[in-house]
Amino acid sequence: MRISQCFATEKPVFSFEFFPPKTDEALAGLYRTLGELAELKPSFVSVTYGAGGSTRDLTVELVSRIKGEIGLEPMAHLTCVGHGRAEIAATLDRLQEASIENVLALRGDPPRGAARFERPADGFGYAYELVEFVRANYGFCLGAAAYPERHPESTDSEADLRNLKNKVDRGVDFLLTQLFFDPQAYFDFVARARALDITQPIVPGIMPITNAGQVERFTSMCGATIPPELKAKLDAVRDDDTAVVELGIEWATNQCRTLLRGGAPGVHFYTLNRSHSTQRVFQNLQR
């Protein structure tokens, strides 16, 4: 099923994101998580993409097994990092052969240890180029990333929005946002996007906090901010692991309720390959 079809109904679209694990033990844990979250009947799940080697191959294998064995609708992430056009085409061919219908087209982060992104030989330097290539040669339903608080490499929010418009115009069907913690940042971003004639569904990306240090690292890397109210609450419990998880569930639940009541078409959960917090938030929303 093409993910774009999910937005044709009046029901919110809920989805979960996972990353390819690096060990057999972690892989077994991921399949347990997938089984637990499958019971919630998400609209789709996505699997992130590692540049080169076994991690890249595992993304293809995971989405294939998720569709064929678990019965969930998968979306494969695809980045420009470290690949020429022929390698990207080979990965897309494998996805197509596995009957995968959905791809999230991303530029990707610089490889570990690299100060900045480098365009690969005979490859792409921007997500819009990847979108254009996929749209011209394949029939996938295409998603792309959006940044409510702007991409960390953008000079300003308006330039970031123009870049998004350029990407959307090449053939994007829907958008998933980077994580954020202030619903108003999403509403303001959507309003500015609509003013620029970006009409595609914009799904907010939500990550329930499970570790104080971890979320601080994530936000520093992706350009997101932690609102003062949340920061104060986090500082008060940062040494209590259980309290941090409960705070994360409470904040994410309230955030999702505000977003859905304000017209968001659904929620995309960054699970970090764990099910507990996402399950709790999802169940809170159902109630």
Order of alpha helices (4+ residues) and beta strands (2+ residues): beta-alpha-beta-alpha-beta-alpha-beta-alpha-beta-alpha-beta-alpha-beta-alpha-alpha-alpha-beta-alpha
